[in-house]
Amino acid sequence: MFCFGKKKRNEIKDLTFHLFLNATPLDENIGGQNLGYVTNLAVYPNAELVVAVLTNAFLTSLPDYLSYHVADEILSLTKSHDWLADKAIASTKAEYDELAEAANGDFPERVPNKPPAHDLTAYTGEYFHPGHGTSIVMLKGDELHLSLEAFGGVLAPYHFETFSTVLHHEGNSKMGTLVTFDTGADGKVAGVTFDVGLDVRFEKKKQEATQPPQFYSSRHSQTVMSA
């Protein structure tokens, strides 16, 4: 955690850029989150106070409420809440409850007896997205295994070209989702789209993957079927 007093606005902007945070007005909390860390930058311009909180946790509300606690202490404000023992813990618990629900997935009704159009080997390979990098699909035994950044899971046929999976993170968080492959004009698998709120499509590379994901383990064997 860092506290700054009487910082110039250009210095605040530099810090904001350095932390890869969102571009929002300086009189508001600015937060950023990715797999493995959560950051928060709270700017109180009238008090000439900036509180930056960096955590190496995937899910926690502590950065938000810690900045309020620090502001109360430094500015000698009347405490309206116990930001740490009450608010931060309750909010973090709610986040984990939402994550548990997300692990089950929110899938449409399954269409029965509609298997994939291709042999499973046709789906293997590397898929690329300019913002999210490379996703790898491997065939291990009679199961397709997928990796994306620090996530990995087993793909189970759902219906047509759509597969269900529980994506496991190295930090043990889980997310149930659907992925849908598409076929090009040549009749070969051309890409895959992840249903993660916003559809994100990865283009299949020409050369198939030859190495399995390094972080893979047996814990990635859980799949999600129709509800």
C-alpha positions as CSV (number, residue, x, y, z in Angstrom):
1,M,0.0,0.0,0.0
2,F,1.2,3.5,-0.8
3,C,0.0,6.9,0.4
4,F,0.8,10.2,-1.2
5,G,0.1,13.7,-0.1
6,K,0.2,16.8,-2.2
7,K,0.9,14.9,-5.4
8,K,0.8,16.8,-8.7
9,R,-1.8,15.7,-11.1
10,N,0.7,14.6,-13.7
11,E,2.3,12.3,-11.1
12,I,-1.1,10.8,-10.3
13,K,-1.7,10.2,-14.0
14,D,1.7,8.5,-14.3
15,L,0.9,6.2,-11.3
16,T,-2.5,5.4,-12.9
17,F,-0.9,4.4,-16.1
18,H,1.8,2.4,-14.4
19,L,-0.8,0.3,-12.6
20,F,-2.7,-0.4,-15.8
21,L,-5.9,1.0,-14.3
22,N,-9.0,2.3,-16.1
23,A,-9.2,5.9,-17.2
24,T,-11.8,7.4,-14.9
25,P,-12.1,10.8,-13.2
26,L,-9.5,11.5,-10.6
27,D,-12.1,12.1,-7.9
28,E,-13.2,8.5,-7.9
29,N,-11.8,5.1,-7.0
30,I,-9.9,3.5,-9.9
31,G,-9.6,-0.2,-9.8
32,G,-8.0,-3.0,-11.9
33,Q,-8.2,-6.8,-11.6
34,N,-6.7,-9.7,-13.4
35,L,-5.8,-13.3,-12.5
36,G,-3.7,-13.2,-9.4
37,Y,-3.9,-9.6,-8.4
38,V,-6.3,-6.7,-7.6
39,T,-5.3,-3.0,-7.5
40,N,-7.1,0.1,-6.4
41,L,-6.2,3.8,-6.6
42,A,-8.3,6.1,-4.5
43,V,-7.8,9.8,-5.1
44,Y,-9.2,12.5,-2.7
45,P,-8.2,15.7,-4.4
46,N,-9.7,18.1,-1.9
47,A,-7.7,16.5,0.9
48,E,-4.6,16.1,-1.4
49,L,-4.5,12.4,-0.6
50,V,-3.9,9.4,-2.8
51,V,-4.0,5.8,-1.6
52,A,-2.8,3.0,-3.8
53,V,-3.4,-0.6,-2.8
54,L,-1.8,-3.6,-4.5
55,T,-2.8,-7.2,-3.6
56,N,-1.7,-10.6,-4.9
57,A,-5.2,-12.1,-4.5
58,F,-7.6,-12.9,-7.3
59,L,-10.9,-12.2,-5.4
60,T,-10.9,-9.7,-2.6
61,S,-12.7,-6.4,-1.8
62,L,-10.0,-5.4,0.6
63,P,-8.3,-2.8,-1.7
64,D,-11.5,-0.8,-2.0
65,Y,-12.3,-0.7,1.7
66,L,-8.7,-0.4,2.9
67,S,-8.4,2.9,1.1
68,Y,-11.5,4.2,3.0
69,H,-10.0,3.0,6.3
70,V,-6.7,4.8,5.5
71,A,-8.5,8.0,4.6
72,D,-10.5,7.9,7.9
73,E,-7.2,7.5,9.9
74,I,-5.1,10.0,8.1
75,L,-7.8,12.7,7.8
76,S,-9.2,12.0,11.3
77,L,-12.7,11.4,9.9
78,T,-15.6,10.1,11.9
79,K,-15.8,6.4,11.2
80,S,-19.2,5.5,9.7
81,H,-18.3,1.8,9.2
82,D,-15.7,-0.8,10.2
83,W,-14.3,-1.0,6.7
84,L,-12.0,-3.9,7.3
85,A,-13.8,-6.3,9.8
86,D,-17.3,-5.6,8.5
87,K,-17.5,-4.3,4.9
88,A,-14.4,-5.9,3.3
89,I,-15.1,-9.4,4.7
90,A,-18.8,-9.3,3.8
91,S,-18.1,-8.0,0.3
92,T,-15.4,-10.6,-0.3
93,K,-17.7,-13.4,0.8
94,A,-20.3,-12.2,-1.6
95,E,-17.7,-12.3,-4.4
96,Y,-16.8,-15.9,-3.6
97,D,-20.5,-16.9,-3.5
98,E,-20.9,-15.4,-7.0
99,L,-17.8,-17.4,-8.1
100,A,-19.3,-20.6,-6.8
101,E,-22.5,-20.0,-8.9
102,A,-20.4,-19.2,-11.9
103,A,-18.6,-22.5,-11.6
104,N,-21.9,-24.2,-12.5
105,G,-22.4,-22.1,-15.6
106,D,-25.6,-20.6,-16.9
107,F,-26.3,-22.6,-20.0
108,P,-29.2,-22.7,-22.5
109,E,-31.3,-25.8,-22.7
110,R,-29.4,-28.6,-24.3
111,V,-30.5,-30.0,-27.7
112,P,-30.2,-33.8,-27.4
113,N,-28.6,-36.2,-29.8
114,K,-26.7,-33.5,-31.7
115,P,-23.0,-34.5,-31.6
116,P,-20.1,-32.5,-33.0
117,A,-19.8,-32.3,-36.8
118,H,-16.1,-33.3,-36.8
119,D,-13.9,-36.0,-35.3
120,L,-12.4,-34.8,-32.0
121,T,-8.9,-34.6,-33.6
122,A,-10.1,-31.8,-35.9
123,Y,-10.6,-29.5,-33.0
124,T,-7.0,-29.8,-31.7
125,G,-4.6,-27.0,-32.3
126,E,-3.7,-23.5,-31.3
127,Y,-6.2,-20.6,-31.4
128,F,-5.1,-17.0,-31.3
129,H,-6.7,-13.8,-30.2
130,P,-4.8,-10.5,-30.4
131,G,-5.9,-9.4,-26.9
132,H,-6.0,-12.7,-25.0
133,G,-3.1,-14.6,-26.6
134,T,-3.1,-18.3,-27.5
135,S,-5.6,-21.0,-26.4
136,I,-4.5,-24.6,-26.9
137,V,-6.8,-27.6,-27.5
138,M,-5.3,-31.0,-27.0
139,L,-6.7,-34.5,-27.3
140,K,-5.8,-36.7,-24.3
141,G,-7.2,-40.2,-24.6
142,D,-10.8,-39.6,-25.7
143,E,-11.2,-36.1,-24.2
144,L,-10.4,-32.6,-25.5
145,H,-8.4,-30.5,-23.0
146,L,-8.3,-26.7,-23.4
147,S,-6.0,-24.1,-21.9
148,L,-6.3,-20.3,-21.9
149,E,-3.8,-18.2,-20.1
150,A,-3.8,-19.6,-16.5
151,F,-7.1,-21.5,-17.1
152,G,-7.6,-25.1,-18.2
153,G,-10.4,-27.5,-18.5
154,V,-11.9,-30.6,-20.2
155,L,-14.3,-30.0,-23.2
156,A,-17.4,-32.1,-23.1
157,P,-19.7,-32.2,-26.2
158,Y,-22.9,-30.2,-25.4
159,H,-24.7,-29.9,-28.7
160,F,-23.7,-29.3,-32.3
161,E,-20.3,-27.5,-32.3
162,T,-20.7,-26.3,-28.7
163,F,-18.8,-27.8,-25.8
164,S,-19.2,-27.3,-22.1
165,T,-16.3,-26.9,-19.6
166,V,-15.3,-25.9,-16.2
167,L,-12.2,-23.7,-16.6
168,H,-9.9,-24.1,-13.6
169,H,-7.5,-21.4,-12.6
170,E,-4.1,-22.2,-11.0
171,G,-5.4,-20.4,-7.9
172,N,-8.3,-22.9,-7.7
173,S,-11.1,-20.6,-8.9
174,K,-13.5,-22.1,-11.4
175,M,-15.8,-20.9,-14.1
176,G,-18.3,-22.9,-16.1
177,T,-18.7,-21.8,-19.7
178,L,-19.6,-22.9,-23.2
179,V,-17.2,-22.7,-26.1
180,T,-18.4,-23.0,-29.7
181,F,-16.2,-24.0,-32.7
182,D,-16.9,-22.8,-36.2
183,T,-16.1,-24.3,-39.6
184,G,-14.6,-22.5,-42.6
185,A,-15.5,-22.7,-46.2
186,D,-12.9,-25.5,-46.6
187,G,-14.8,-27.7,-44.2
188,K,-12.1,-27.5,-41.5
189,V,-12.4,-26.0,-38.0
190,A,-11.5,-22.3,-38.3
191,G,-12.0,-20.8,-34.8
192,V,-13.5,-21.0,-31.4
193,T,-15.7,-18.6,-29.5
194,F,-15.8,-18.3,-25.7
195,D,-19.1,-17.4,-24.1
196,V,-17.9,-15.3,-21.2
197,G,-20.4,-12.5,-21.2
198,L,-18.9,-11.0,-24.4
199,D,-18.3,-13.5,-27.2
200,V,-14.6,-13.7,-27.8
201,R,-13.4,-15.5,-30.9
202,F,-10.0,-17.1,-31.4
203,E,-8.7,-17.8,-34.9
204,K,-7.2,-21.3,-35.4
205,K,-3.6,-21.3,-36.4
206,K,-2.5,-23.4,-39.3
207,Q,0.0,-25.5,-37.3
208,E,-1.5,-27.9,-34.7
209,A,-0.3,-27.8,-31.1
210,T,2.4,-30.4,-30.3
211,Q,3.0,-29.7,-26.6
212,P,0.4,-29.9,-23.8
213,P,-0.1,-27.0,-21.4
214,Q,2.6,-27.0,-18.8
215,F,0.3,-26.4,-15.8
216,Y,-2.1,-29.1,-16.6
217,S,-3.0,-31.7,-13.9
218,S,-5.7,-34.2,-13.1
219,R,-7.7,-31.6,-11.2
220,H,-8.9,-30.3,-14.6
221,S,-11.0,-33.4,-15.2
222,Q,-14.4,-31.9,-14.1
223,T,-16.8,-30.9,-16.8
224,V,-20.2,-29.2,-16.9
225,M,-23.1,-30.8,-18.6
226,S,-26.7,-29.6,-19.1
227,A,-28.4,-28.2,-16.0
